[in-house]
Amino acid sequence: MGEAVAGVVMKGVSCDGVDTNSLTLFGAMAVTAMLVFYALEGRAPGFVLAFAGACLASSVYGFLQGAYPFGVVELVWSGVALRRWWIRRAIGVPRDP
């Protein structure tokens, strides 16, 4: 039938050939990574790049899930973060204390 998660039965119904349980897990991981890397951005430019990658993963999730506006917004945020990383890396912004 389905897998019980937090008392709710979730069926692994296919959404464009992608198992929804796997898709939900991918989306949760992408958004969690965004939150973690955003919090760490001040420590090193590499975390800004990691945030951009997490935004890109969230964008992929949005498109696969069918929430195209979410996918587009996350794609834009990925581009903004890439630009911020490029600038910070080029001018050598020091780490936050």
Biotite code that builds the C-alpha atoms (Angstrom):
import biotite.structure as struc

atoms = struc.array([
    struc.Atom([0.000, 0.000, 0.000], chain_id="A", res_id=1, res_name="MET", atom_name="CA", element="C"),
    struc.Atom([2.247, 2.813, 1.178], chain_id="A", res_id=2, res_name="GLY", atom_name="CA", element="C"),
    struc.Atom([4.868, 3.836, 3.685], chain_id="A", res_id=3, res_name="GLU", atom_name="CA", element="C"),
    struc.Atom([3.799, 5.277, 7.056], chain_id="A", res_id=4, res_name="ALA", atom_name="CA", element="C"),
    struc.Atom([5.603, 8.506, 7.888], chain_id="A", res_id=5, res_name="VAL", atom_name="CA", element="C"),
    struc.Atom([4.612, 10.351, 11.080], chain_id="A", res_id=6, res_name="ALA", atom_name="CA", element="C"),
    struc.Atom([1.325, 8.451, 11.194], chain_id="A", res_id=7, res_name="GLY", atom_name="CA", element="C"),
    struc.Atom([0.409, 9.342, 7.594], chain_id="A", res_id=8, res_name="VAL", atom_name="CA", element="C"),
    struc.Atom([0.391, 6.735, 4.866], chain_id="A", res_id=9, res_name="VAL", atom_name="CA", element="C"),
    struc.Atom([2.305, 8.009, 1.864], chain_id="A", res_id=10, res_name="MET", atom_name="CA", element="C"),
    struc.Atom([1.843, 6.247, -1.431], chain_id="A", res_id=11, res_name="LYS", atom_name="CA", element="C"),
    struc.Atom([4.767, 6.121, -3.829], chain_id="A", res_id=12, res_name="GLY", atom_name="CA", element="C"),
    struc.Atom([2.721, 7.487, -6.721], chain_id="A", res_id=13, res_name="VAL", atom_name="CA", element="C"),
    struc.Atom([4.720, 8.340, -9.805], chain_id="A", res_id=14, res_name="SER", atom_name="CA", element="C"),
    struc.Atom([4.975, 11.975, -10.875], chain_id="A", res_id=15, res_name="CYS", atom_name="CA", element="C"),
    struc.Atom([6.477, 12.125, -14.374], chain_id="A", res_id=16, res_name="ASP", atom_name="CA", element="C"),
    struc.Atom([8.355, 8.905, -13.682], chain_id="A", res_id=17, res_name="GLY", atom_name="CA", element="C"),
    struc.Atom([9.805, 10.089, -10.345], chain_id="A", res_id=18, res_name="VAL", atom_name="CA", element="C"),
    struc.Atom([8.772, 8.387, -7.121], chain_id="A", res_id=19, res_name="ASP", atom_name="CA", element="C"),
    struc.Atom([7.079, 11.053, -4.988], chain_id="A", res_id=20, res_name="THR", atom_name="CA", element="C"),
    struc.Atom([8.672, 9.802, -1.773], chain_id="A", res_id=21, res_name="ASN", atom_name="CA", element="C"),
    struc.Atom([12.115, 10.174, -3.350], chain_id="A", res_id=22, res_name="SER", atom_name="CA", element="C"),
    struc.Atom([11.157, 13.545, -4.804], chain_id="A", res_id=23, res_name="LEU", atom_name="CA", element="C"),
    struc.Atom([9.943, 14.810, -1.439], chain_id="A", res_id=24, res_name="THR", atom_name="CA", element="C"),
    struc.Atom([13.147, 13.631, 0.229], chain_id="A", res_id=25, res_name="LEU", atom_name="CA", element="C"),
    struc.Atom([15.239, 15.326, -2.476], chain_id="A", res_id=26, res_name="PHE", atom_name="CA", element="C"),
    struc.Atom([13.309, 18.584, -2.008], chain_id="A", res_id=27, res_name="GLY", atom_name="CA", element="C"),
    struc.Atom([13.655, 18.477, 1.766], chain_id="A", res_id=28, res_name="ALA", atom_name="CA", element="C"),
    struc.Atom([17.381, 17.870, 1.491], chain_id="A", res_id=29, res_name="MET", atom_name="CA", element="C"),
    struc.Atom([17.808, 20.697, -1.039], chain_id="A", res_id=30, res_name="ALA", atom_name="CA", element="C"),
    struc.Atom([15.940, 23.224, 1.093], chain_id="A", res_id=31, res_name="VAL", atom_name="CA", element="C"),
    struc.Atom([17.792, 22.109, 4.242], chain_id="A", res_id=32, res_name="THR", atom_name="CA", element="C"),
    struc.Atom([21.110, 22.557, 2.435], chain_id="A", res_id=33, res_name="ALA", atom_name="CA", element="C"),
    struc.Atom([20.017, 26.049, 1.358], chain_id="A", res_id=34, res_name="MET", atom_name="CA", element="C"),
    struc.Atom([19.307, 26.987, 4.963], chain_id="A", res_id=35, res_name="LEU", atom_name="CA", element="C"),
    struc.Atom([22.588, 25.586, 6.284], chain_id="A", res_id=36, res_name="VAL", atom_name="CA", element="C"),
    struc.Atom([24.773, 27.136, 3.578], chain_id="A", res_id=37, res_name="PHE", atom_name="CA", element="C"),
    struc.Atom([22.996, 30.483, 3.841], chain_id="A", res_id=38, res_name="TYR", atom_name="CA", element="C"),
    struc.Atom([23.764, 30.541, 7.563], chain_id="A", res_id=39, res_name="ALA", atom_name="CA", element="C"),
    struc.Atom([27.438, 29.771, 6.827], chain_id="A", res_id=40, res_name="LEU", atom_name="CA", element="C"),
    struc.Atom([27.920, 32.240, 3.944], chain_id="A", res_id=41, res_name="GLU", atom_name="CA", element="C"),
    struc.Atom([29.862, 34.725, 6.054], chain_id="A", res_id=42, res_name="GLY", atom_name="CA", element="C"),
    struc.Atom([32.567, 32.182, 6.883], chain_id="A", res_id=43, res_name="ARG", atom_name="CA", element="C"),
    struc.Atom([33.988, 31.669, 3.392], chain_id="A", res_id=44, res_name="ALA", atom_name="CA", element="C"),
    struc.Atom([33.091, 32.301, -0.260], chain_id="A", res_id=45, res_name="PRO", atom_name="CA", element="C"),
    struc.Atom([32.809, 28.535, -0.764], chain_id="A", res_id=46, res_name="GLY", atom_name="CA", element="C"),
    struc.Atom([29.620, 28.509, 1.284], chain_id="A", res_id=47, res_name="PHE", atom_name="CA", element="C"),
    struc.Atom([28.107, 31.091, -1.068], chain_id="A", res_id=48, res_name="VAL", atom_name="CA", element="C"),
    struc.Atom([28.887, 28.727, -3.950], chain_id="A", res_id=49, res_name="LEU", atom_name="CA", element="C"),
    struc.Atom([27.382, 25.835, -2.000], chain_id="A", res_id=50, res_name="ALA", atom_name="CA", element="C"),
    struc.Atom([24.259, 27.959, -1.407], chain_id="A", res_id=51, res_name="PHE", atom_name="CA", element="C"),
    struc.Atom([24.028, 28.554, -5.163], chain_id="A", res_id=52, res_name="ALA", atom_name="CA", element="C"),
    struc.Atom([24.216, 24.807, -5.759], chain_id="A", res_id=53, res_name="GLY", atom_name="CA", element="C"),
    struc.Atom([21.522, 24.162, -3.166], chain_id="A", res_id=54, res_name="ALA", atom_name="CA", element="C"),
    struc.Atom([19.312, 26.792, -4.828], chain_id="A", res_id=55, res_name="CYS", atom_name="CA", element="C"),
    struc.Atom([19.843, 25.035, -8.145], chain_id="A", res_id=56, res_name="LEU", atom_name="CA", element="C"),
    struc.Atom([18.861, 21.709, -6.562], chain_id="A", res_id=57, res_name="ALA", atom_name="CA", element="C"),
    struc.Atom([15.719, 23.361, -5.135], chain_id="A", res_id=58, res_name="SER", atom_name="CA", element="C"),
    struc.Atom([14.944, 24.702, -8.597], chain_id="A", res_id=59, res_name="SER", atom_name="CA", element="C"),
    struc.Atom([15.190, 21.213, -10.062], chain_id="A", res_id=60, res_name="VAL", atom_name="CA", element="C"),
    struc.Atom([12.871, 19.982, -7.307], chain_id="A", res_id=61, res_name="TYR", atom_name="CA", element="C"),
    struc.Atom([10.353, 22.719, -8.097], chain_id="A", res_id=62, res_name="GLY", atom_name="CA", element="C"),
    struc.Atom([10.285, 21.864, -11.791], chain_id="A", res_id=63, res_name="PHE", atom_name="CA", element="C"),
    struc.Atom([10.032, 18.104, -11.154], chain_id="A", res_id=64, res_name="LEU", atom_name="CA", element="C"),
    struc.Atom([7.259, 18.654, -8.630], chain_id="A", res_id=65, res_name="GLN", atom_name="CA", element="C"),
    struc.Atom([5.319, 20.833, -11.045], chain_id="A", res_id=66, res_name="GLY", atom_name="CA", element="C"),
    struc.Atom([5.645, 24.092, -9.107], chain_id="A", res_id=67, res_name="ALA", atom_name="CA", element="C"),
    struc.Atom([7.137, 26.073, -11.978], chain_id="A", res_id=68, res_name="TYR", atom_name="CA", element="C"),
    struc.Atom([7.076, 29.488, -10.246], chain_id="A", res_id=69, res_name="PRO", atom_name="CA", element="C"),
    struc.Atom([9.091, 28.007, -7.362], chain_id="A", res_id=70, res_name="PHE", atom_name="CA", element="C"),
    struc.Atom([11.540, 26.476, -9.833], chain_id="A", res_id=71, res_name="GLY", atom_name="CA", element="C"),
    struc.Atom([12.004, 29.787, -11.627], chain_id="A", res_id=72, res_name="VAL", atom_name="CA", element="C"),
    struc.Atom([12.505, 31.763, -8.410], chain_id="A", res_id=73, res_name="VAL", atom_name="CA", element="C"),
    struc.Atom([15.090, 29.297, -7.123], chain_id="A", res_id=74, res_name="GLU", atom_name="CA", element="C"),
    struc.Atom([16.873, 29.388, -10.482], chain_id="A", res_id=75, res_name="LEU", atom_name="CA", element="C"),
    struc.Atom([17.088, 33.181, -10.203], chain_id="A", res_id=76, res_name="VAL", atom_name="CA", element="C"),
    struc.Atom([18.381, 32.912, -6.614], chain_id="A", res_id=77, res_name="TRP", atom_name="CA", element="C"),
    struc.Atom([21.012, 30.471, -7.825], chain_id="A", res_id=78, res_name="SER", atom_name="CA", element="C"),
    struc.Atom([22.196, 33.038, -10.363], chain_id="A", res_id=79, res_name="GLY", atom_name="CA", element="C"),
    struc.Atom([22.242, 35.800, -7.741], chain_id="A", res_id=80, res_name="VAL", atom_name="CA", element="C"),
    struc.Atom([24.280, 33.614, -5.390], chain_id="A", res_id=81, res_name="ALA", atom_name="CA", element="C"),
    struc.Atom([26.717, 32.688, -8.174], chain_id="A", res_id=82, res_name="LEU", atom_name="CA", element="C"),
    struc.Atom([27.253, 36.386, -8.879], chain_id="A", res_id=83, res_name="ARG", atom_name="CA", element="C"),
    struc.Atom([27.824, 37.098, -5.171], chain_id="A", res_id=84, res_name="ARG", atom_name="CA", element="C"),
    struc.Atom([30.320, 34.230, -4.999], chain_id="A", res_id=85, res_name="TRP", atom_name="CA", element="C"),
    struc.Atom([32.150, 35.468, -8.113], chain_id="A", res_id=86, res_name="TRP", atom_name="CA", element="C"),
    struc.Atom([32.457, 38.986, -6.675], chain_id="A", res_id=87, res_name="ILE", atom_name="CA", element="C"),
    struc.Atom([33.520, 37.818, -3.191], chain_id="A", res_id=88, res_name="ARG", atom_name="CA", element="C"),
    struc.Atom([36.104, 35.478, -4.659], chain_id="A", res_id=89, res_name="ARG", atom_name="CA", element="C"),
    struc.Atom([37.450, 38.115, -7.068], chain_id="A", res_id=90, res_name="ALA", atom_name="CA", element="C"),
    struc.Atom([37.906, 40.855, -4.479], chain_id="A", res_id=91, res_name="ILE", atom_name="CA", element="C"),
    struc.Atom([39.020, 38.482, -1.729], chain_id="A", res_id=92, res_name="GLY", atom_name="CA", element="C"),
    struc.Atom([36.388, 39.267, 0.875], chain_id="A", res_id=93, res_name="VAL", atom_name="CA", element="C"),
    struc.Atom([37.751, 38.071, 4.213], chain_id="A", res_id=94, res_name="PRO", atom_name="CA", element="C"),
    struc.Atom([35.868, 35.718, 6.475], chain_id="A", res_id=95, res_name="ARG", atom_name="CA", element="C"),
    struc.Atom([33.522, 37.037, 9.123], chain_id="A", res_id=96, res_name="ASP", atom_name="CA", element="C"),
    struc.Atom([34.994, 36.827, 12.647], chain_id="A", res_id=97, res_name="PRO", atom_name="CA", element="C"),
])
